[in-house]
Amino acid sequence: MPLTNYHRFFVQGLVAQCEHGLPIPPESLQEVAVVSHVFADDSDPNVSTWAVFGVLADKSVDNLADCPTRAIAQAIADSLSATHSKAAA
């Protein structure tokens, strides 16, 4: 999908969960199978990735990138907002 279809971009931390729905600490990601990811707030110690999301006109969201740090994800979101967001036009 063209990036110009997105109205805005945002960054959100994600926590990996195991099959029992428990969070997987980042240092254990190599040892435990990830079944799903859930949104987390910035202070959650179990954030395993920082995701860049794009928001469409119908308010649905697409995960566009997963980043190892919030700073990298925010830099990508800011760049996308400046160049592709309909809100920036």
PDB file with SEQRES, HELIX, SHEET and CRYST1 records, atoms N, CA, C and O in Angstrom:
SEQRES   1 A   89  MET PRO LEU THR ASN TYR HIS ARG PHE PHE VAL GLN GLY          
SEQRES   2 A   89  LEU VAL ALA GLN CYS GLU HIS GLY LEU PRO ILE PRO PRO          
SEQRES   3 A   89  GLU SER LEU GLN GLU VAL ALA VAL VAL SER HIS VAL PHE          
SEQRES   4 A   89  ALA ASP ASP SER ASP PRO ASN VAL SER THR TRP ALA VAL          
SEQRES   5 A   89  PHE GLY VAL LEU ALA ASP LYS SER VAL ASP ASN LEU ALA          
SEQRES   6 A   89  ASP CYS PRO THR ARG ALA ILE ALA GLN ALA ILE ALA ASP          
SEQRES   7 A   89  SER LEU SER ALA THR HIS SER LYS ALA ALA ALA                  
HELIX    1 AA1 LEU A    3  ASN A    5  5                                   3    
HELIX    2 AA2 PRO A   26  SER A   28  5                                   3    
HELIX    3 AA3 ARG A   70  HIS A   84  1                                  15    
HELIX    4 AA4 LYS A   86  ALA A   88  5                                   3    
SHEET    1 AA1 4 SER A  36  ALA A  40  0                                        
SHEET    2 AA1 4 ARG A   8  GLN A  17 -1                                        
SHEET    3 AA1 4 VAL A  47  VAL A  55 -1                                        
SHEET    4 AA1 4 VAL A  61  CYS A  67 -1                                        
CRYST1    1.000    1.000    1.000  90.00  90.00  90.00 P 1           1          
ATOM      1  N   MET A   1       0.844  -1.164   0.000  1.00  0.00           N  
ATOM      2  CA  MET A   1       0.000   0.000   0.000  1.00  0.00           C  
ATOM      3  C   MET A   1       0.898   1.238   0.000  1.00  0.00           C  
ATOM      4  O   MET A   1       1.892   1.280   0.725  1.00  0.00           O  
ATOM      5  N   PRO A   2       0.558   2.242  -0.803  1.00  0.00           N  
ATOM      6  CA  PRO A   2       1.368   3.467  -0.830  1.00  0.00           C  
ATOM      7  C   PRO A   2       1.347   4.175   0.526  1.00  0.00           C  
ATOM      8  O   PRO A   2       0.307   4.249   1.181  1.00  0.00           O  
ATOM      9  N   LEU A   3       2.482   4.682   0.928  1.00  0.00           N  
ATOM     10  CA  LEU A   3       2.564   5.365   2.215  1.00  0.00           C  
ATOM     11  C   LEU A   3       1.710   6.622   2.252  1.00  0.00           C  
ATOM     12  O   LEU A   3       1.347   7.084   3.334  1.00  0.00           O  
ATOM     13  N   THR A   4       1.382   7.180   1.103  1.00  0.00           N  
ATOM     14  CA  THR A   4       0.547   8.383   1.072  1.00  0.00           C  
ATOM     15  C   THR A   4      -0.899   8.100   1.488  1.00  0.00           C  
ATOM     16  O   THR A   4      -1.662   9.040   1.711  1.00  0.00           O  
ATOM     17  N   ASN A   5      -1.288   6.844   1.595  1.00  0.00           N  
ATOM     18  CA  ASN A   5      -2.640   6.500   2.047  1.00  0.00           C  
ATOM     19  C   ASN A   5      -2.820   6.702   3.549  1.00  0.00           C  
ATOM     20  O   ASN A   5      -3.949   6.718   4.039  1.00  0.00           O  
ATOM     21  N   TYR A   6      -1.730   6.855   4.274  1.00  0.00           N  
ATOM     22  CA  TYR A   6      -1.807   6.999   5.728  1.00  0.00           C  
ATOM     23  C   TYR A   6      -1.997   8.464   6.109  1.00  0.00           C  
ATOM     24  O   TYR A   6      -1.377   9.360   5.536  1.00  0.00           O  
ATOM     25  N   HIS A   7      -2.867   8.683   7.088  1.00  0.00           N  
ATOM     26  CA  HIS A   7      -3.151  10.037   7.556  1.00  0.00           C  
ATOM     27  C   HIS A   7      -2.172  10.489   8.623  1.00  0.00           C  
ATOM     28  O   HIS A   7      -1.907  11.682   8.771  1.00  0.00           O  
ATOM     29  N   ARG A   8      -1.643   9.542   9.356  1.00  0.00           N  
ATOM     30  CA  ARG A   8      -0.632   9.874  10.357  1.00  0.00           C  
ATOM     31  C   ARG A   8       0.143   8.612  10.720  1.00  0.00           C  
ATOM     32  O   ARG A   8      -0.231   7.497  10.357  1.00  0.00           O  
ATOM     33  N   PHE A   9       1.227   8.826  11.442  1.00  0.00           N  
ATOM     34  CA  PHE A   9       2.097   7.730  11.869  1.00  0.00           C  
ATOM     35  C   PHE A   9       2.358   7.896  13.362  1.00  0.00           C  
ATOM     36  O   PHE A   9       2.430   9.015  13.869  1.00  0.00           O  
ATOM     37  N   PHE A  10       2.500   6.761  14.064  1.00  0.00           N  
ATOM     38  CA  PHE A  10       2.819   6.844  15.490  1.00  0.00           C  
ATOM     39  C   PHE A  10       3.665   5.642  15.900  1.00  0.00           C  
ATOM     40  O   PHE A  10       3.754   4.643  15.187  1.00  0.00           O  
ATOM     41  N   VAL A  11       4.283   5.773  17.070  1.00  0.00           N  
ATOM     42  CA  VAL A  11       5.159   4.735  17.620  1.00  0.00           C  
ATOM     43  C   VAL A  11       4.497   4.158  18.864  1.00  0.00           C  
ATOM     44  O   VAL A  11       3.926   4.885  19.677  1.00  0.00           O  
ATOM     45  N   GLN A  12       4.585   2.841  18.998  1.00  0.00           N  
ATOM     46  CA  GLN A  12       4.018   2.173  20.166  1.00  0.00           C  
ATOM     47  C   GLN A  12       4.904   0.999  20.559  1.00  0.00           C  
ATOM     48  O   GLN A  12       5.343   0.233  19.701  1.00  0.00           O  
ATOM     49  N   GLY A  13       5.164   0.856  21.841  1.00  0.00           N  
ATOM     50  CA  GLY A  13       5.903  -0.295  22.327  1.00  0.00           C  
ATOM     51  C   GLY A  13       5.032  -1.538  22.299  1.00  0.00           C  
ATOM     52  O   GLY A  13       3.826  -1.470  22.540  1.00  0.00           O  
ATOM     53  N   LEU A  14       5.649  -2.669  22.004  1.00  0.00           N  
ATOM     54  CA  LEU A  14       4.943  -3.954  21.984  1.00  0.00           C  
ATOM     55  C   LEU A  14       5.638  -4.935  22.916  1.00  0.00           C  
ATOM     56  O   LEU A  14       6.865  -4.966  23.010  1.00  0.00           O  
ATOM     57  N   VAL A  15       4.839  -5.726  23.596  1.00  0.00           N  
ATOM     58  CA  VAL A  15       5.349  -6.780  24.473  1.00  0.00           C  
ATOM     59  C   VAL A  15       5.001  -8.123  23.844  1.00  0.00           C  
ATOM     60  O   VAL A  15       3.853  -8.369  23.474  1.00  0.00           O  
ATOM     61  N   ALA A  16       6.001  -8.984  23.728  1.00  0.00           N  
ATOM     62  CA  ALA A  16       5.778 -10.341  23.228  1.00  0.00           C  
ATOM     63  C   ALA A  16       5.148 -11.170  24.338  1.00  0.00           C  
ATOM     64  O   ALA A  16       5.477 -11.022  25.515  1.00  0.00           O  
ATOM     65  N   GLN A  17       4.224 -12.057  23.927  1.00  0.00           N  
ATOM     66  CA  GLN A  17       3.584 -12.949  24.887  1.00  0.00           C  
ATOM     67  C   GLN A  17       3.778 -14.395  24.465  1.00  0.00           C  
ATOM     68  O   GLN A  17       3.837 -14.714  23.278  1.00  0.00           O  
ATOM     69  N   CYS A  18       3.875 -15.265  25.468  1.00  0.00           N  
ATOM     70  CA  CYS A  18       3.994 -16.700  25.204  1.00  0.00           C  
ATOM     71  C   CYS A  18       2.601 -17.303  25.053  1.00  0.00           C  
ATOM     72  O   CYS A  18       1.603 -16.586  25.131  1.00  0.00           O  
ATOM     73  N   GLU A  19       2.528 -18.604  24.839  1.00  0.00           N  
ATOM     74  CA  GLU A  19       1.244 -19.266  24.610  1.00  0.00           C  
ATOM     75  C   GLU A  19       0.289 -19.171  25.798  1.00  0.00           C  
ATOM     76  O   GLU A  19      -0.917 -19.354  25.629  1.00  0.00           O  
ATOM     77  N   HIS A  20       0.798 -18.892  26.987  1.00  0.00           N  
ATOM     78  CA  HIS A  20      -0.047 -18.773  28.174  1.00  0.00           C  
ATOM     79  C   HIS A  20      -0.488 -17.332  28.418  1.00  0.00           C  
ATOM     80  O   HIS A  20      -1.138 -17.041  29.422  1.00  0.00           O  
ATOM     81  N   GLY A  21      -0.133 -16.421  27.491  1.00  0.00           N  
ATOM     82  CA  GLY A  21      -0.524 -15.027  27.620  1.00  0.00           C  
ATOM     83  C   GLY A  21       0.348 -14.208  28.552  1.00  0.00           C  
ATOM     84  O   GLY A  21       0.022 -13.064  28.869  1.00  0.00           O  
ATOM     85  N   LEU A  22       1.447 -14.784  28.990  1.00  0.00           N  
ATOM     86  CA  LEU A  22       2.356 -14.068  29.880  1.00  0.00           C  
ATOM     87  C   LEU A  22       3.396 -13.297  29.066  1.00  0.00           C  
ATOM     88  O   LEU A  22       3.791 -13.739  27.987  1.00  0.00           O  
ATOM     89  N   PRO A  23       3.840 -12.144  29.580  1.00  0.00           N  
ATOM     90  CA  PRO A  23       4.861 -11.389  28.860  1.00  0.00           C  
ATOM     91  C   PRO A  23       6.199 -12.128  28.867  1.00  0.00           C  
ATOM     92  O   PRO A  23       6.545 -12.815  29.828  1.00  0.00           O  
ATOM     93  N   ILE A  24       6.930 -11.972  27.787  1.00  0.00           N  
ATOM     94  CA  ILE A  24       8.256 -12.566  27.681  1.00  0.00           C  
ATOM     95  C   ILE A  24       9.274 -11.443  27.874  1.00  0.00           C  
ATOM     96  O   ILE A  24       9.303 -10.501  27.082  1.00  0.00           O  
ATOM     97  N   PRO A  25      10.105 -11.525  28.904  1.00  0.00           N  
ATOM     98  CA  PRO A  25      11.130 -10.497  29.076  1.00  0.00           C  
ATOM     99  C   PRO A  25      12.047 -10.463  27.846  1.00  0.00           C  
ATOM    100  O   PRO A  25      12.347 -11.510  27.272  1.00  0.00           O  
ATOM    101  N   PRO A  26      12.491  -9.277  27.440  1.00  0.00           N  
ATOM    102  CA  PRO A  26      13.325  -9.171  26.235  1.00  0.00           C  
ATOM    103  C   PRO A  26      14.540 -10.097  26.233  1.00  0.00           C  
ATOM    104  O   PRO A  26      14.934 -10.596  25.179  1.00  0.00           O  
ATOM    105  N   GLU A  27      15.130 -10.328  27.391  1.00  0.00           N  
ATOM    106  CA  GLU A  27      16.318 -11.192  27.446  1.00  0.00           C  
ATOM    107  C   GLU A  27      15.977 -12.672  27.235  1.00  0.00           C  
ATOM    108  O   GLU A  27      16.880 -13.489  27.055  1.00  0.00           O  
ATOM    109  N   SER A  28      14.707 -13.019  27.255  1.00  0.00           N  
ATOM    110  CA  SER A  28      14.286 -14.414  27.059  1.00  0.00           C  
ATOM    111  C   SER A  28      13.684 -14.681  25.689  1.00  0.00           C  
ATOM    112  O   SER A  28      13.209 -15.790  25.443  1.00  0.00           O  
ATOM    113  N   LEU A  29      13.687 -13.711  24.797  1.00  0.00           N  
ATOM    114  CA  LEU A  29      13.047 -13.877  23.492  1.00  0.00           C  
ATOM    115  C   LEU A  29      13.663 -14.999  22.658  1.00  0.00           C  
ATOM    116  O   LEU A  29      12.975 -15.594  21.830  1.00  0.00           O  
ATOM    117  N   GLN A  30      14.927 -15.292  22.858  1.00  0.00           N  
ATOM    118  CA  GLN A  30      15.589 -16.362  22.111  1.00  0.00           C  
ATOM    119  C   GLN A  30      15.185 -17.739  22.603  1.00  0.00           C  
ATOM    120  O   GLN A  30      15.358 -18.729  21.892  1.00  0.00           O  
ATOM    121  N   GLU A  31      14.644 -17.811  23.819  1.00  0.00           N  
ATOM    122  CA  GLU A  31      14.363 -19.098  24.442  1.00  0.00           C  
ATOM    123  C   GLU A  31      12.877 -19.473  24.475  1.00  0.00           C  
ATOM    124  O   GLU A  31      12.538 -20.645  24.641  1.00  0.00           O  
ATOM    125  N   VAL A  32      11.997 -18.491  24.319  1.00  0.00           N  
ATOM    126  CA  VAL A  32      10.556 -18.730  24.458  1.00  0.00           C  
ATOM    127  C   VAL A  32       9.859 -18.354  23.158  1.00  0.00           C  
ATOM    128  O   VAL A  32      10.130 -17.297  22.588  1.00  0.00           O  
ATOM    129  N   ALA A  33       8.961 -19.218  22.689  1.00  0.00           N  
ATOM    130  CA  ALA A  33       8.227 -18.945  21.450  1.00  0.00           C  
ATOM    131  C   ALA A  33       7.226 -17.815  21.661  1.00  0.00           C  
ATOM    132  O   ALA A  33       6.450 -17.822  22.617  1.00  0.00           O  
ATOM    133  N   VAL A  34       7.260 -16.855  20.758  1.00  0.00           N  
ATOM    134  CA  VAL A  34       6.324 -15.729  20.802  1.00  0.00           C  
ATOM    135  C   VAL A  34       5.054 -16.124  20.064  1.00  0.00           C  
ATOM    136  O   VAL A  34       5.111 -16.593  18.927  1.00  0.00           O  
ATOM    137  N   VAL A  35       3.904 -15.934  20.710  1.00  0.00           N  
ATOM    138  CA  VAL A  35       2.613 -16.257  20.111  1.00  0.00           C  
ATOM    139  C   VAL A  35       1.915 -14.990  19.628  1.00  0.00           C  
ATOM    140  O   VAL A  35       1.261 -14.997  18.585  1.00  0.00           O  
ATOM    141  N   SER A  36       2.052 -13.911  20.380  1.00  0.00           N  
ATOM    142  CA  SER A  36       1.396 -12.662  20.022  1.00  0.00           C  
ATOM    143  C   SER A  36       2.156 -11.483  20.614  1.00  0.00           C  
ATOM    144  O   SER A  36       3.078 -11.639  21.414  1.00  0.00           O  
ATOM    145  N   HIS A  37       1.733 -10.302  20.190  1.00  0.00           N  
ATOM    146  CA  HIS A  37       2.263  -9.063  20.747  1.00  0.00           C  
ATOM    147  C   HIS A  37       1.089  -8.216  21.211  1.00  0.00           C  
ATOM    148  O   HIS A  37       0.028  -8.224  20.587  1.00  0.00           O  
ATOM    149  N   VAL A  38       1.274  -7.488  22.301  1.00  0.00           N  
ATOM    150  CA  VAL A  38       0.246  -6.572  22.802  1.00  0.00           C  
ATOM    151  C   VAL A  38       0.876  -5.202  23.002  1.00  0.00           C  
ATOM    152  O   VAL A  38       2.080  -5.080  23.224  1.00  0.00           O  
ATOM    153  N   PHE A  39       0.027  -4.161  22.917  1.00  0.00           N  
ATOM    154  CA  PHE A  39       0.495  -2.804  23.150  1.00  0.00           C  
ATOM    155  C   PHE A  39       0.973  -2.651  24.582  1.00  0.00           C  
ATOM    156  O   PHE A  39       0.444  -3.275  25.501  1.00  0.00           O  
ATOM    157  N   ALA A  40       1.975  -1.816  24.754  1.00  0.00           N  
ATOM    158  CA  ALA A  40       2.518  -1.544  26.083  1.00  0.00           C  
ATOM    159  C   ALA A  40       2.773  -0.053  26.214  1.00  0.00           C  
ATOM    160  O   ALA A  40       2.913   0.656  25.218  1.00  0.00           O  
ATOM    161  N   ASP A  41       2.831   0.414  27.458  1.00  0.00           N  
ATOM    162  CA  ASP A  41       3.198   1.812  27.639  1.00  0.00           C  
ATOM    163  C   ASP A  41       4.721   1.925  27.683  1.00  0.00           C  
ATOM    164  O   ASP A  41       5.431   0.928  27.811  1.00  0.00           O  
ATOM    165  N   ASP A  42       5.194   3.140  27.576  1.00  0.00           N  
ATOM    166  CA  ASP A  42       6.638   3.378  27.458  1.00  0.00           C  
ATOM    167  C   ASP A  42       7.449   2.855  28.638  1.00  0.00           C  
ATOM    168  O   ASP A  42       8.631   2.550  28.482  1.00  0.00           O  
ATOM    169  N   SER A  43       6.843   2.748  29.804  1.00  0.00           N  
ATOM    170  CA  SER A  43       7.599   2.340  30.986  1.00  0.00           C  
ATOM    171  C   SER A  43       7.611   0.826  31.220  1.00  0.00           C  
ATOM    172  O   SER A  43       8.252   0.359  32.161  1.00  0.00           O  
ATOM    173  N   ASP A  44       6.926   0.066  30.394  1.00  0.00           N  
ATOM    174  CA  ASP A  44       6.866  -1.389  30.583  1.00  0.00           C  
ATOM    175  C   ASP A  44       8.258  -1.995  30.361  1.00  0.00           C  
ATOM    176  O   ASP A  44       8.839  -1.809  29.292  1.00  0.00           O  
ATOM    177  N   PRO A  45       8.796  -2.707  31.338  1.00  0.00           N  
ATOM    178  CA  PRO A  45      10.133  -3.288  31.196  1.00  0.00           C  
ATOM    179  C   PRO A  45      10.194  -4.448  30.205  1.00  0.00           C  
ATOM    180  O   PRO A  45      11.281  -4.888  29.833  1.00  0.00           O  
ATOM    181  N   ASN A  46       9.034  -4.946  29.778  1.00  0.00           N  
ATOM    182  CA  ASN A  46       8.999  -6.089  28.873  1.00  0.00           C  
ATOM    183  C   ASN A  46       8.827  -5.710  27.407  1.00  0.00           C  
ATOM    184  O   ASN A  46       8.592  -6.584  26.572  1.00  0.00           O  
ATOM    185  N   VAL A  47       8.938  -4.419  27.075  1.00  0.00           N  
ATOM    186  CA  VAL A  47       8.823  -4.017  25.667  1.00  0.00           C  
ATOM    187  C   VAL A  47       9.901  -4.764  24.882  1.00  0.00           C  
ATOM    188  O   VAL A  47      11.089  -4.679  25.193  1.00  0.00           O  
ATOM    189  N   SER A  48       9.461  -5.496  23.860  1.00  0.00           N  
ATOM    190  CA  SER A  48      10.415  -6.274  23.068  1.00  0.00           C  
ATOM    191  C   SER A  48      10.726  -5.612  21.735  1.00  0.00           C  
ATOM    192  O   SER A  48      11.746  -5.907  21.112  1.00  0.00           O  
ATOM    193  N   THR A  49       9.844  -4.712  21.297  1.00  0.00           N  
ATOM    194  CA  THR A  49      10.084  -3.993  20.044  1.00  0.00           C  
ATOM    195  C   THR A  49       9.274  -2.704  20.064  1.00  0.00           C  
ATOM    196  O   THR A  49       8.256  -2.596  20.748  1.00  0.00           O  
ATOM    197  N   TRP A  50       9.748  -1.744  19.306  1.00  0.00           N  
ATOM    198  CA  TRP A  50       9.034  -0.479  19.122  1.00  0.00           C  
ATOM    199  C   TRP A  50       8.523  -0.471  17.705  1.00  0.00           C  
ATOM    200  O   TRP A  50       9.303  -0.535  16.755  1.00  0.00           O  
ATOM    201  N   ALA A  51       7.208  -0.391  17.557  1.00  0.00           N  
ATOM    202  CA  ALA A  51       6.579  -0.490  16.246  1.00  0.00           C  
ATOM    203  C   ALA A  51       6.188   0.890  15.719  1.00  0.00           C  
ATOM    204  O   ALA A  51       5.768   1.769  16.471  1.00  0.00           O  
ATOM    205  N   VAL A  52       6.338   1.051  14.405  1.00  0.00           N  
ATOM    206  CA  VAL A  52       5.860   2.244  13.709  1.00  0.00           C  
ATOM    207  C   VAL A  52       4.560   1.843  13.018  1.00  0.00           C  
ATOM    208  O   VAL A  52       4.537   0.912  12.214  1.00  0.00           O  
ATOM    209  N   PHE A  53       3.490   2.547  13.335  1.00  0.00           N  
ATOM    210  CA  PHE A  53       2.177   2.269  12.762  1.00  0.00           C  
ATOM    211  C   PHE A  53       1.738   3.411  11.868  1.00  0.00           C  
ATOM    212  O   PHE A  53       2.047   4.576  12.121  1.00  0.00           O  
ATOM    213  N   GLY A  54       1.007   3.057  10.811  1.00  0.00           N  
ATOM    214  CA  GLY A  54       0.365   4.040   9.955  1.00  0.00           C  
ATOM    215  C   GLY A  54      -1.134   3.942  10.147  1.00  0.00           C  
ATOM    216  O   GLY A  54      -1.674   2.840  10.243  1.00  0.00           O  
ATOM    217  N   VAL A  55      -1.824   5.092  10.205  1.00  0.00           N  
ATOM    218  CA  VAL A  55      -3.265   5.136  10.415  1.00  0.00           C  
ATOM    219  C   VAL A  55      -3.952   5.503   9.103  1.00  0.00           C  
ATOM    220  O   VAL A  55      -3.619   6.503   8.466  1.00  0.00           O  
ATOM    221  N   LEU A  56      -4.913   4.677   8.716  1.00  0.00           N  
ATOM    222  CA  LEU A  56      -5.692   4.919   7.498  1.00  0.00           C  
ATOM    223  C   LEU A  56      -6.930   5.761   7.811  1.00  0.00           C  
ATOM    224  O   LEU A  56      -7.258   5.977   8.977  1.00  0.00           O  
ATOM    225  N   ALA A  57      -7.609   6.233   6.775  1.00  0.00           N  
ATOM    226  CA  ALA A  57      -8.783   7.092   6.935  1.00  0.00           C  
ATOM    227  C   ALA A  57      -9.881   6.430   7.765  1.00  0.00           C  
ATOM    228  O   ALA A  57     -10.607   7.119   8.481  1.00  0.00           O  
ATOM    229  N   ASP A  58     -10.013   5.102   7.679  1.00  0.00           N  
ATOM    230  CA  ASP A  58     -11.058   4.400   8.436  1.00  0.00           C  
ATOM    231  C   ASP A  58     -10.632   4.089   9.877  1.00  0.00           C  
ATOM    232  O   ASP A  58     -11.315   3.349  10.586  1.00  0.00           O  
ATOM    233  N   LYS A  59      -9.509   4.655  10.297  1.00  0.00           N  
ATOM    234  CA  LYS A  59      -8.947   4.505  11.654  1.00  0.00           C  
ATOM    235  C   LYS A  59      -8.273   3.158  11.896  1.00  0.00           C  
ATOM    236  O   LYS A  59      -7.817   2.896  13.009  1.00  0.00           O  
ATOM    237  N   SER A  60      -8.200   2.299  10.882  1.00  0.00           N  
ATOM    238  CA  SER A  60      -7.451   1.053  11.041  1.00  0.00           C  
ATOM    239  C   SER A  60      -5.959   1.383  10.996  1.00  0.00           C  
ATOM    240  O   SER A  60      -5.557   2.417  10.463  1.00  0.00           O  
ATOM    241  N   VAL A  61      -5.154   0.500  11.556  1.00  0.00           N  
ATOM    242  CA  VAL A  61      -3.715   0.735  11.615  1.00  0.00           C  
ATOM    243  C   VAL A  61      -2.962  -0.434  11.004  1.00  0.00           C  
ATOM    244  O   VAL A  61      -3.399  -1.583  11.067  1.00  0.00           O  
ATOM    245  N   ASP A  62      -1.828  -0.115  10.415  1.00  0.00           N  
ATOM    246  CA  ASP A  62      -0.917  -1.124   9.882  1.00  0.00           C  
ATOM    247  C   ASP A  62       0.431  -0.970  10.570  1.00  0.00           C  
ATOM    248  O   ASP A  62       0.928   0.143  10.743  1.00  0.00           O  
ATOM    249  N   ASN A  63       1.021  -2.098  10.962  1.00  0.00           N  
ATOM    250  CA  ASN A  63       2.371  -2.087  11.501  1.00  0.00           C  
ATOM    251  C   ASN A  63       3.324  -1.998  10.314  1.00  0.00           C  
ATOM    252  O   ASN A  63       3.358  -2.895   9.471  1.00  0.00           O  
ATOM    253  N   LEU A  64       4.093  -0.925  10.249  1.00  0.00           N  
ATOM    254  CA  LEU A  64       4.983  -0.691   9.121  1.00  0.00           C  
ATOM    255  C   LEU A  64       6.427  -1.098   9.391  1.00  0.00           C  
ATOM    256  O   LEU A  64       7.162  -1.435   8.463  1.00  0.00           O  
ATOM    257  N   ALA A  65       6.834  -1.067  10.653  1.00  0.00           N  
ATOM    258  CA  ALA A  65       8.223  -1.410  10.986  1.00  0.00           C  
ATOM    259  C   ALA A  65       8.328  -1.753  12.464  1.00  0.00           C  
ATOM    260  O   ALA A  65       7.612  -1.190  13.292  1.00  0.00           O  
ATOM    261  N   ASP A  66       9.214  -2.671  12.787  1.00  0.00           N  
ATOM    262  CA  ASP A  66       9.562  -2.987  14.168  1.00  0.00           C  
ATOM    263  C   ASP A  66      11.013  -2.583  14.374  1.00  0.00           C  
ATOM    264  O   ASP A  66      11.878  -2.923  13.567  1.00  0.00           O  
ATOM    265  N   CYS A  67      11.278  -1.860  15.448  1.00  0.00           N  
ATOM    266  CA  CYS A  67      12.612  -1.290  15.680  1.00  0.00           C  
ATOM    267  C   CYS A  67      13.120  -1.683  17.067  1.00  0.00           C  
ATOM    268  O   CYS A  67      12.327  -1.924  17.977  1.00  0.00           O  
ATOM    269  N   PRO A  68      14.440  -1.747  17.225  1.00  0.00           N  
ATOM    270  CA  PRO A  68      14.996  -2.152  18.513  1.00  0.00           C  
ATOM    271  C   PRO A  68      14.918  -1.070  19.593  1.00  0.00           C  
ATOM    272  O   PRO A  68      14.979  -1.380  20.783  1.00  0.00           O  
ATOM    273  N   THR A  69      14.783   0.209  19.184  1.00  0.00           N  
ATOM    274  CA  THR A  69      14.703   1.285  20.172  1.00  0.00           C  
ATOM    275  C   THR A  69      13.589   2.256  19.802  1.00  0.00           C  
ATOM    276  O   THR A  69      13.188   2.360  18.643  1.00  0.00           O  
ATOM    277  N   ARG A  70      13.102   2.961  20.817  1.00  0.00           N  
ATOM    278  CA  ARG A  70      12.069   3.967  20.580  1.00  0.00           C  
ATOM    279  C   ARG A  70      12.615   5.094  19.716  1.00  0.00           C  
ATOM    280  O   ARG A  70      11.901   5.622  18.864  1.00  0.00           O  
ATOM    281  N   ALA A  71      13.865   5.466  19.926  1.00  0.00           N  
ATOM    282  CA  ALA A  71      14.465   6.572  19.167  1.00  0.00           C  
ATOM    283  C   ALA A  71      14.486   6.268  17.666  1.00  0.00           C  
ATOM    284  O   ALA A  71      14.171   7.136  16.853  1.00  0.00           O  
ATOM    285  N   ILE A  72      14.848   5.059  17.306  1.00  0.00           N  
ATOM    286  CA  ILE A  72      14.868   4.684  15.884  1.00  0.00           C  
ATOM    287  C   ILE A  72      13.451   4.696  15.326  1.00  0.00           C  
ATOM    288  O   ILE A  72      13.215   5.225  14.240  1.00  0.00           O  
ATOM    289  N   ALA A  73      12.510   4.119  16.058  1.00  0.00           N  
ATOM    290  CA  ALA A  73      11.115   4.088  15.599  1.00  0.00           C  
ATOM    291  C   ALA A  73      10.565   5.497  15.439  1.00  0.00           C  
ATOM    292  O   ALA A  73       9.870   5.785  14.464  1.00  0.00           O  
ATOM    293  N   GLN A  74      10.870   6.376  16.388  1.00  0.00           N  
ATOM    294  CA  GLN A  74      10.367   7.745  16.313  1.00  0.00           C  
ATOM    295  C   GLN A  74      10.974   8.496  15.136  1.00  0.00           C  
ATOM    296  O   GLN A  74      10.291   9.287  14.484  1.00  0.00           O  
ATOM    297  N   ALA A  75      12.247   8.255  14.861  1.00  0.00           N  
ATOM    298  CA  ALA A  75      12.891   8.892  13.706  1.00  0.00           C  
ATOM    299  C   ALA A  75      12.221   8.456  12.403  1.00  0.00           C  
ATOM    300  O   ALA A  75      12.020   9.270  11.502  1.00  0.00           O  
ATOM    301  N   ILE A  76      11.878   7.174  12.307  1.00  0.00           N  
ATOM    302  CA  ILE A  76      11.189   6.675  11.116  1.00  0.00           C  
ATOM    303  C   ILE A  76       9.794   7.293  11.016  1.00  0.00           C  
ATOM    304  O   ILE A  76       9.401   7.751   9.943  1.00  0.00           O  
ATOM    305  N   ALA A  77       9.047   7.310  12.113  1.00  0.00           N  
ATOM    306  CA  ALA A  77       7.697   7.883  12.105  1.00  0.00           C  
ATOM    307  C   ALA A  77       7.731   9.367  11.750  1.00  0.00           C  
ATOM    308  O   ALA A  77       6.892   9.838  10.982  1.00  0.00           O  
ATOM    309  N   ASP A  78       8.685  10.101  12.296  1.00  0.00           N  
ATOM    310  CA  ASP A  78       8.804  11.527  11.992  1.00  0.00           C  
ATOM    311  C   ASP A  78       9.122  11.754  10.520  1.00  0.00           C  
ATOM    312  O   ASP A  78       8.571  12.658   9.892  1.00  0.00           O  
ATOM    313  N   SER A  79      10.005  10.937   9.978  1.00  0.00           N  
ATOM    314  CA  SER A  79      10.360  11.047   8.563  1.00  0.00           C  
ATOM    315  C   SER A  79       9.166  10.731   7.670  1.00  0.00           C  
ATOM    316  O   SER A  79       8.910  11.433   6.691  1.00  0.00           O  
ATOM    317  N   LEU A  80       8.435   9.670   8.013  1.00  0.00           N  
ATOM    318  CA  LEU A  80       7.249   9.316   7.244  1.00  0.00           C  
ATOM    319  C   LEU A  80       6.195  10.416   7.326  1.00  0.00           C  
ATOM    320  O   LEU A  80       5.554  10.742   6.327  1.00  0.00           O  
ATOM    321  N   SER A  81       6.020  10.984   8.510  1.00  0.00           N  
ATOM    322  CA  SER A  81       5.044  12.066   8.676  1.00  0.00           C  
ATOM    323  C   SER A  81       5.401  13.274   7.822  1.00  0.00           C  
ATOM    324  O   SER A  81       4.527  13.911   7.233  1.00  0.00           O  
ATOM    325  N   ALA A  82       6.678  13.580   7.762  1.00  0.00           N  
ATOM    326  CA  ALA A  82       7.115  14.754   7.017  1.00  0.00           C  
ATOM    327  C   ALA A  82       6.998  14.566   5.517  1.00  0.00           C  
ATOM    328  O   ALA A  82       6.815  15.541   4.787  1.00  0.00           O  
ATOM    329  N   THR A  83       7.100  13.339   5.044  1.00  0.00           N  
ATOM    330  CA  THR A  83       7.133  13.106   3.596  1.00  0.00           C  
ATOM    331  C   THR A  83       5.900  12.452   3.025  1.00  0.00           C  
ATOM    332  O   THR A  83       5.633  12.612   1.833  1.00  0.00           O  
ATOM    333  N   HIS A  84       5.120  11.713   3.827  1.00  0.00           N  
ATOM    334  CA  HIS A  84       4.024  10.913   3.264  1.00  0.00           C  
ATOM    335  C   HIS A  84       2.652  11.141   3.889  1.00  0.00           C  
ATOM    336  O   HIS A  84       1.647  10.741   3.301  1.00  0.00           O  
ATOM    337  N   SER A  85       2.578  11.748   5.018  1.00  0.00           N  
ATOM    338  CA  SER A  85       1.302  11.852   5.724  1.00  0.00           C  
ATOM    339  C   SER A  85       0.378  12.857   5.061  1.00  0.00           C  
ATOM    340  O   SER A  85       0.800  13.954   4.694  1.00  0.00           O  
ATOM    341  N   LYS A  86      -0.902  12.476   4.905  1.00  0.00           N  
ATOM    342  CA  LYS A  86      -1.897  13.411   4.374  1.00  0.00           C  
ATOM    343  C   LYS A  86      -2.104  14.563   5.334  1.00  0.00           C  
ATOM    344  O   LYS A  86      -2.451  15.667   4.914  1.00  0.00           O  
ATOM    345  N   ALA A  87      -1.893  14.318   6.627  1.00  0.00           N  
ATOM    346  CA  ALA A  87      -2.040  15.372   7.614  1.00  0.00           C  
ATOM    347  C   ALA A  87      -0.954  16.419   7.454  1.00  0.00           C  
ATOM    348  O   ALA A  87      -1.154  17.581   7.807  1.00  0.00           O  
ATOM    349  N   ALA A  88       0.195  16.017   6.926  1.00  0.00           N  
ATOM    350  CA  ALA A  88       1.304  16.956   6.752  1.00  0.00           C  
ATOM    351  C   ALA A  88       1.113  17.829   5.518  1.00  0.00           C  
ATOM    352  O   ALA A  88       1.797  18.842   5.370  1.00  0.00           O  
ATOM    353  N   ALA A  89       0.198  17.455   4.635  1.00  0.00           N  
ATOM    354  CA  ALA A  89      -0.005  18.201   3.401  1.00  0.00           C  
ATOM    355  C   ALA A  89      -0.739  19.494   3.620  1.00  0.00           C  
ATOM    356  O   ALA A  89      -0.984  20.234   2.667  1.00  0.00           O  
TER     357      ALA A  89                                                      
END                                                                             
